């Protein structure tokens, strides 16, 4: 359904999978990824920094919304 359509997209999607431990959290809310760590990892993986800068914030917004929704469901 919502699969990456390019090699760059797949590489950023792989990067997202590696960022599980790089979250910024306040209390019970997820604020986002540690973008310094995310971009450092993307550089180490040799990813195109412009592609990462374009795609990662969009993916981060979805991740934050979905995780915080799940947290809200369990607190209810």
LOTIZA-675166 format. One record per residue: residue in one letter; x, y, z of N, C-alpha, C in turn. Coordinates in pm, whole numbers, plus 32768, in hexadecimal, padded with zeros to 4 digits. Layout:
BEGIN
AXYZXYZXYZ;...
END
This chain:
BEGIN
X80527F8A80008000800080008057807E8000;X808F80A7807180E3811E8079817680F7807A;X81A280B58012822C8088800A828280F07FC3;X830180F97FEA835B81527FA1836281297F0E;X8372818D7EB9837481757E2983FF817F7DEC;X846281A27E3A84E881B47E05854E81777E65;X85C781667E34863381357E8A864981957EFF;X864982187EE3865A827A7F4F85EC826A7FB8;X857182577F8B850282447FE7851581C9803D;X8540815D7FFF855880E1804B85C880F480B0;X862F8140808A869E815780E6867181A8815F;X861D820D814985EB825C81B9858F8206820F;X853E81B181D084E78157821D853B80F98274;X85AB80C7823F86068074828D863F80C58302;X8663814282EA8695819A8354862D81A783C3;X85AF81BA839E854481C684018541814A845C;X855380D684218554805B846F85C7805384D2;X862E809E84BA86A4809E8512869B81068581;X8634815A857F862D81CB85DC85D981AF8659;X85B381348670855D811386E1859181448767;X86108140877D8649816B87FD867081FD87FF;X865082488797867A82D3878D86058334879A;X85A8831487F3853183688803854583CF8871;X850A8443885C850384AA88C3847B849A8906;X847D848D898A8403847289D683F984D58A49;X837D85028A65836285578AD982EC851A8B22;X830384EB8B9A829984A88BE4826F842B8B99;X81EF84258B7581BC83B38B2981AA83D48A95;X81D984478A6981C5847089DD82488465898F;X823D8431891782AE842D88BA82AF84B2886F;X832284F6886E832E8577882B83658569879E;X83B68502878883F184EF8704847384A18710;X84B7849786A0853A845786A085A584BC86C3;X8613848D86F6868B84DF870886C484F2867C;X86A78566864086CE857C85B58765858385A3;X87AD85AE860A883F85AC86018872851E85EE;X883C84C2863E886184368632883183FD85AC;X87B984238583878283F0850587D8841A848E;X87FE8499848B885184C7841C88DF84908424;X8911847C849E8994843C84AC899383AE8477;X892A83648498891D82DB8467890C82DB83CF;X88BD8339839B88AA833D830A892E835A82C2;X898083B182FD8A0583CC82C18A5B834F82C4;X8A59830983358AA9828F83428A7D822482DE;X89FC822382BE89C781C3825C89D981F281CC;X8A09826E81BB8A2282A2813589A582CF80EB;X893C82F5813688C0831E80F788C983AE80C3;X887983CC8061887384528029883584B08091;X8882851280C4884F8567813087D585BA8108;X87CB85E180898758862F805F86D985DA8061;X86E4855D803886718502803B864784E880CB;X86A784D18122868984BA81B08645853581EB;X867785AC81CB863C862781FF85AE863C81CD;X8590860F8156850A861C811E84A985B6815A;X84D3853A8167847784CF818D846B84B68223;X84D984C3826C84D7849B82F9847684ED834F;X846E85708341840D85BA8393837C858F837B;X835A856E82FF82D2854082E182B684BA8327;X831784618320830883DF8363830583F083FB;X8355844C842D8357846684BD82CE849484ED;X828E84ED84A3820B852184CC81A484B084D6;X81A684558478814983E3847C8169838A84F3;X81E9836D850782128318857681E6835485FC;X81FD83D4860F81D98416868D8141840E86A4;X80F6842D863D8064842A864A8031839E866D;X8063833A8627803482B1863D805D827B86C6;X80D7829186ED8104825E877080B982A487E0;X80A8832787D68061836E88407FCE83468845;X7F92832487D47F0982EF87D47F05826C8821;X7F66821488077F6B8193884D7F7F81A888E3;X7FD3820589087FEA822189977F67825289D5;X7F2082A8898F7E9F82DB89C17E39826D89D3;X7E3A820A89797DDC819A89847DF7814689FF;X7E7681358A217E9780E28A957E84812D8B18;X7E8781B38B157E7282038B8F7DDF82128BB0;X7D8782038B4A7CF9821D8B587CB981D78BC6;
END
